[in-house]
Amino acid sequence: MKRSGLLLAACLLALLVPPPACTAQESEAMATTEYPRATLSKPYAATLGDLIALNTSELITSFKSMSDAPTIAIYDRDAKKIVIIQYGSRSSLDGAKKGIDDMRKSMGSIMQIVGGVYKVAIAEADFGYIYSHDGKELVRWEDGKYTVAGE
C-alpha cells in the first residue's frame, strides 16, 4: 500500500479518538498546511471500493467481537483492494498473524451484508489485511500469503 493509503488510514483512526474542544481560532491555527483547505460542498467521486470499505469499517466497529484492536477498512485504489488495518497490541509475529486470521474468519458475514447492499459478490480476493503495532506494520496478508514487514 502506498504511503498515502497509510496516511489516510492513520487519519481515519484518529477520528476514533475525539479531539479536545477548541475555539475556532485554535482550530484554524491547527489546520494543516500540506493540503489545500477542504471545500466540504465540493463533489467527490467515490468508487464502489470506497463505499464498500466505508461500510466494512462501520460493521467491524459495530461487531465489537470481530477484533480486539481498533480496526479500519480503506480502499487502496492502486492495488484495487479493500485493506483491513488492525492497530493492535500484539507485538509478536505469531500474535499479529493470529489477529489477521481471526479477522479473516469473521469477514464472511460482512462480505454478505455489504455485498447485499450494493448487489455485488465480494470475495476474499478483494481484501488485504495489515496488522500494525506501535505505529509500525508487522505483517500483511494478501492473495493467500503473509508478508512480513521489511522483508
PyMOL commands that set and color helices and strands:
alter all, ss='L'
color gray80, all
select helices_A, chain A and resi 3-14+24-30+48-62+64-66+93-118+124-126
alter helices_A, ss='H'
color red, helices_A
select strands_A, chain A and resi 71-76+81-87+127-133+136-142+145-148
alter strands_A, ss='S'
color yellow, strands_A
deselect
rebuild
show_as cartoon
